[in-house]
């Protein structure tokens, strides 16, 4: 009987998983947080494990599945695109993988999972002079959201809820924000695809994958 060779190590969620064979139209999304979470989780870049970043502040609850696209990086090409679209100068990338929110009617209650997602648009967010785009996607095969092909298909109430979260989740009531955060544009699927491709290029320009 032949033996199957297996790895004794779990792949790193950021570096060890592809962004998807059909990326950017369909991407792998690694989910760090769900609307049920009362603390903010994020990936530990050194180990690949989820870690507790901080408790959610007051009523700020992430309104959708939230995570990142593996093997992406927000650096020069993403920042260049942000400057081109906003007319701003001196924007840099935030040196993180591209963030993604995934809409689904299914009650997914824990993170640390990989799901297929279809980008429909995003928010052009600038956080303290850094490009920090938020890609908005739907879960592939979702019955309720399958008709959403662009941000124009999303109700204003959903867009406003997502905007409010990203603009306020780092703030403490009664305290002035430590740095300026703004969403300059809501864009559609074509721009989301462009940003994902640029973030994949930025990743390839900054990291070497060992086989």
C-alpha positions, 0 to 999 in steps of 0.5 A: 500500500502506498503512503500519502505524504502530508505536512505536519504543519498548518499553512500560514493563513496569509502566506501559505494559502492562495488568493484563489485560482479565479482571483480577483473575480472569486477570492479566498477570504480568511475570516478573522471576525464575525458579528457574534464576536465581542472582541477584535481578533486579528491574525498574528503575522509571525505565527499565523494564529488568531490573537485577541487584539482588543475588546470591541469598544462599546456598540461597535460590532462588525456587521459582516464576516471580516478578514483578509485575502491571502497573499495580498499586501497593501504597498506601493501599487495600491497606494499609487492607485489611491493617489490616482483616484483621490488626487492626493499626495504622499499616501502609503500602503498600510503594510497589511493584507487587503481587508475584506467583508463578506456578506451572507445570510448564513449564521457563521458564528466563528472565524479562523475559516477560509471561504470563497467570496465574490467581490462586488466593490469596496470602500476607498479608506485612508487611515492616517495617510495610509491606503486601507481599502475595504473590499466588500464581497458576497459568499459564493453560492449565497441564496439571498445575496447572489443577486448582488453584483455591485455596490449599487445593489446594496441598500443604503442602510447596509452601506451606511452601517459598514461605513460607520463601523470602519470610521468609528471602531477604533474610537473611544466615546469622548476621546478625540481620534488619534489620526484622521480616518475617511472613506473617500469613495464607494466603488464597484467590482471593476475597481475592487478587482484592480485593487486586488490585482495590485495588492497581489503584485505588491505581495509578490514584490515584497515576499518570496514564497518557498516551495 
